């Protein structure tokens, strides 16, 4: 389990357009928003990533850099990026499922074609949203076992304003006896 205020696992993936993303090299002013999505087969993911793309300027204004990534290969990731339609949204691909597990993501088995007629991979990770501070420590995490009921990025903007104004610390850091 990842613990707020502690260092997150390594995260390096290839990105569309060439090059790689290495979380440890990120230089966001406030945090890097890491959005793990299920893959091209998930219509809810496409809708979710469209909301993220629409709010990119607002997130950047608050010092937040963004990456969306999945275990899909480059071709499927490009199809998702085309579907989402925001050229400035960075997409990572080829996330190893061992790395997904390191981040606490749940892994599902494929069940054939989805409601939009796209085959699920044999194995893929379920969604997760993480804010990682520039020092590599976890600030916020939300991990799902299903594609439904994810954090809303619009609400996150208001929360970011509050935490920055009040220097609000990451919560959930206690690991002692209870």
LINHU-V704438 format. One record per run of one state. SS is the DSSP state (2 for helix, 1 for strand, 0 for the rest). FROM is the first residue (numbers start at 1). TO is the last residue. If there is no record, write none. Layout:
# LINHU-V704438
SS,FROM,TO
SS,FROM,TO
This chain:
# LINHU-V704438
0,1,6
1,7,7
0,8,11
1,12,15
0,16,19
1,20,22
2,23,25
0,26,30
1,31,36
0,37,42
2,43,54
0,55,55
2,56,61
0,62,63
1,64,69
0,70,73
2,74,84
0,85,90
1,91,93
0,94,96
2,97,102
0,103,106
1,107,109
0,110,112
1,113,113
0,114,118
1,119,119
0,120,122
1,123,125
0,126,127
1,128,133
0,134,136
1,137,143
0,144,152
2,153,165
0,166,178
